[in-house]
Amino acid sequence: MNKFFKSLAIAVMAISAVGCCSEKQCGEACSKEEAVKEVIMTRRSIRDYKEEPVCREQMAKVLEAGIYAPSAMNMQTWAVRVVDNKEFIDGVTAIAVAQHPKMAEQPGFRNIFRNAPTVAFVACPEESYSGEYDCGLLSQNMMLEAWSMGIGSCCLGSVVPIMNSEEAKPYLERLQLPEGYKLLVGIAFGYPAQEIPVAPERDASKAYYIE
C-alpha cells in the first residue's frame, strides 16, 4: 500500500509539473500572439520619411525576416536589392520627373520613393508560376519586421514602369538582377517623418466560413 501512495504522489507531482509548464507556455504564447498582432494591426503605409537612411544592421534583420517567408516548394523565387545610395535614388527621381513633371509639384517632394532614403527592389523570375505570390509574402514579412523596429515602409508599384523605361536602364542594370527576372515592386523604407495614419475601417464581411 505504501508503494501505491508513493506512486500516486509521484504521479500527482508529475501532473502538477506538467500543469505549471503548460501554464507558462500558454503565457508565453499569448504574449507572442499579442506582440505579433500589435505589429500587424498598427503597421501603416508611410509616405514621408526622414532623410537618414535606415541603419544597415536593422535592414539586415528586415532582409532576414523576408527570406524566411514561405515559398512554393521552398524555391525562394525572389531577388531583393537594397539601395540607400542617394545618387542612385536622385538619379531615378530625375528621370521620373522628366517623364511626369507634375510629380515634383507635390508638397515636400524630394524623391519618387515617397522621400524614402532606403529602397528595396523585389524581383522574381518572369516564367515562375508562384514567384509573384512568394515575393508578396517576402515583402509583407519585411514590412512587418521593419515596423516592429520603428521603421516605416510603403509598397510602390508605380516605380516599376519608370525603372523599366529606356532612360532608367542603367539604374535597372545596376541592380544586377538574375537573368530572366522581372522587377515586381519597390518598397520604401525609412524612419517616419509624419504622424502615423489611422487605419481605415475594414470590411469584415469579405471573410467568412462556408458550411
C-alpha positions as CSV (number, residue, x, y, z in Angstrom):
1,M,0.0,0.0,0.0
2,N,2.8,2.4,0.8
3,K,4.2,1.8,-2.6
4,F,0.8,2.7,-4.1
5,F,0.7,6.0,-2.2
6,K,4.3,6.7,-3.2
7,S,3.4,6.1,-6.8
8,L,0.3,8.2,-6.6
9,A,2.3,11.1,-5.0
10,I,4.8,10.9,-7.8
11,A,2.1,10.9,-10.4
12,V,0.4,13.9,-8.8
13,M,3.7,15.8,-8.7
14,A,4.3,15.0,-12.3
15,I,0.9,16.2,-13.4
16,S,1.4,19.4,-11.4
17,A,4.7,20.0,-13.0
18,V,3.1,19.5,-16.5
19,G,0.3,21.8,-15.5
20,C,2.7,24.5,-14.4
21,C,4.8,24.1,-17.6
22,S,1.7,24.3,-19.7
23,E,0.5,27.5,-18.0
24,K,3.9,29.0,-18.5
25,Q,3.9,28.0,-22.2
26,C,0.4,29.4,-22.6
27,G,1.5,32.7,-21.1
28,E,4.5,32.9,-23.4
29,A,2.3,32.0,-26.4
30,C,-0.3,34.7,-25.5
31,S,2.5,37.2,-25.1
32,K,3.9,36.4,-28.5
33,E,0.4,36.5,-30.1
34,E,-0.2,39.9,-28.6
35,A,3.1,41.2,-29.8
36,V,2.6,39.9,-33.4
37,K,-0.9,41.2,-33.6
38,E,0.1,44.6,-32.4
39,V,2.6,44.9,-35.2
40,I,0.1,43.7,-37.8
41,M,-2.7,45.9,-36.5
42,T,-0.6,49.1,-36.1
43,R,1.5,49.0,-39.2
44,R,0.6,51.7,-41.8
45,S,1.9,52.7,-45.1
46,I,4.2,55.7,-44.5
47,R,4.6,58.3,-47.3
48,D,7.1,60.7,-45.8
49,Y,10.5,59.9,-44.3
50,K,13.4,61.5,-42.5
51,E,16.5,61.8,-44.7
52,E,18.6,59.5,-42.6
53,P,19.0,56.1,-44.3
54,V,17.9,53.0,-42.4
55,C,20.7,51.6,-40.3
56,R,22.2,48.6,-42.3
57,E,22.2,46.4,-39.2
58,Q,18.4,46.9,-39.0
59,M,18.0,46.3,-42.7
60,A,19.8,43.1,-42.3
61,K,17.1,41.9,-39.9
62,V,14.4,43.1,-42.3
63,L,16.0,41.1,-45.1
64,E,16.4,38.0,-42.9
65,A,12.7,38.2,-42.0
66,G,11.9,38.5,-45.7
67,I,13.8,35.4,-46.8
68,Y,12.2,33.3,-44.1
69,A,8.8,33.8,-45.7
70,P,7.2,30.7,-47.1
71,S,7.6,30.0,-50.8
72,A,6.2,27.3,-53.2
73,M,8.2,24.1,-52.7
74,N,10.8,26.3,-50.9
75,M,12.0,27.5,-54.3
76,Q,12.7,31.0,-52.8
77,T,12.0,32.6,-56.2
78,W,12.9,36.1,-55.1
79,A,15.7,38.5,-55.6
80,V,16.0,41.6,-53.4
81,R,18.3,44.5,-53.9
82,V,18.6,47.3,-51.3
83,V,19.6,50.8,-52.3
84,D,20.5,53.5,-49.8
85,N,22.7,55.4,-52.2
86,K,21.4,59.0,-52.6
87,E,23.0,59.4,-56.0
88,F,21.0,56.3,-57.3
89,I,17.7,57.5,-55.8
90,D,18.1,61.1,-57.0
91,G,19.1,59.8,-60.5
92,V,16.0,57.7,-60.8
93,T,13.9,60.6,-59.4
94,A,15.3,62.9,-62.1
95,I,14.2,60.5,-64.8
96,A,10.7,60.1,-63.2
97,V,10.3,63.9,-63.0
98,A,11.3,64.3,-66.6
99,Q,8.6,61.8,-67.6
100,H,6.0,63.2,-65.2
101,P,6.8,66.9,-64.4
102,K,3.8,67.4,-62.1
103,M,5.2,64.8,-59.7
104,A,7.7,67.4,-58.4
105,E,4.9,69.8,-57.6
106,Q,3.8,67.6,-54.6
107,P,4.4,69.4,-51.3
108,G,7.8,68.4,-49.7
109,F,8.7,66.3,-52.7
110,R,12.3,65.0,-52.6
111,N,12.2,61.7,-54.5
112,I,9.8,59.3,-56.1
113,F,10.1,56.8,-53.4
114,R,7.9,58.9,-51.1
115,N,11.1,60.6,-49.9
116,A,12.4,57.3,-48.5
117,P,16.2,57.2,-48.1
118,T,16.3,53.4,-48.4
119,V,14.5,51.3,-51.1
120,A,14.3,47.5,-51.5
121,F,13.6,46.3,-55.1
122,V,11.9,42.9,-55.3
123,A,12.0,40.8,-58.4
124,C,11.1,37.2,-59.4
125,P,11.5,35.0,-62.5
126,E,9.4,36.0,-65.5
127,E,8.3,32.4,-66.0
128,S,7.6,31.4,-62.4
129,Y,4.1,30.3,-61.6
130,S,4.5,31.2,-57.9
131,G,7.1,34.0,-57.9
132,E,4.7,36.9,-57.5
133,Y,3.0,35.2,-54.6
134,D,6.3,34.2,-53.0
135,C,7.5,37.8,-53.3
136,G,4.3,39.1,-51.8
137,L,4.9,37.0,-48.7
138,L,8.5,38.1,-48.5
139,S,7.5,41.8,-48.8
140,Q,5.0,41.5,-46.1
141,N,7.5,39.9,-43.8
142,M,10.0,42.6,-44.4
143,M,7.5,45.4,-43.8
144,L,6.2,43.9,-40.5
145,E,9.7,43.3,-39.2
146,A,10.6,46.9,-40.1
147,W,7.6,48.2,-38.3
148,S,8.5,46.2,-35.2
149,M,11.7,48.3,-35.1
150,G,10.0,51.6,-35.7
151,I,10.8,51.7,-39.4
152,G,8.1,52.7,-41.8
153,S,7.5,51.3,-45.3
154,C,5.3,51.6,-48.4
155,C,4.9,49.3,-51.4
156,L,5.5,51.3,-54.6
157,G,4.3,49.6,-57.8
158,S,4.4,53.0,-59.6
159,V,8.2,52.9,-59.7
160,V,8.3,49.7,-61.8
161,P,7.4,51.3,-65.2
162,I,9.9,54.1,-64.5
163,M,12.7,51.6,-63.7
164,N,11.8,49.6,-66.8
165,S,11.9,52.7,-69.1
166,E,14.8,53.1,-71.5
167,E,16.1,56.1,-69.7
168,A,16.4,54.2,-66.4
169,K,18.0,51.2,-68.0
170,P,21.5,51.9,-66.4
171,Y,19.9,52.0,-63.0
172,L,18.0,48.8,-63.5
173,E,21.2,47.2,-64.7
174,R,23.0,48.3,-61.5
175,L,20.5,46.2,-59.5
176,Q,22.2,43.1,-61.1
177,L,19.0,41.1,-61.2
178,P,19.4,37.5,-62.3
179,E,18.8,36.8,-66.0
180,G,15.1,36.3,-66.7
181,Y,13.9,38.1,-63.6
182,K,11.3,40.9,-63.7
183,L,11.0,43.8,-61.2
184,L,7.8,43.5,-59.2
185,V,7.8,46.3,-56.7
186,G,9.9,48.8,-54.9
187,I,9.5,49.1,-51.1
188,A,10.3,52.4,-49.4
189,F,11.9,52.1,-46.0
190,G,12.7,54.8,-43.6
191,Y,12.1,56.5,-40.3
192,P,8.7,58.2,-40.4
193,A,8.6,62.0,-40.7
194,Q,4.8,62.1,-40.4
195,E,2.1,61.2,-37.9
196,I,1.1,57.5,-38.1
197,P,-2.2,57.4,-40.1
198,V,-5.4,55.9,-38.5
199,A,-6.3,52.6,-40.0
200,P,-9.2,52.8,-42.5
201,E,-12.2,50.6,-41.4
202,R,-12.0,47.1,-42.7
203,D,-15.0,45.2,-44.2
204,A,-15.2,42.0,-42.2
205,S,-18.0,40.7,-44.3
206,K,-15.5,39.8,-47.0
207,A,-14.1,36.9,-45.0
208,Y,-16.3,34.1,-43.7
209,Y,-16.8,30.4,-43.3
210,I,-18.5,28.2,-45.9
211,E,-20.6,25.5,-44.4
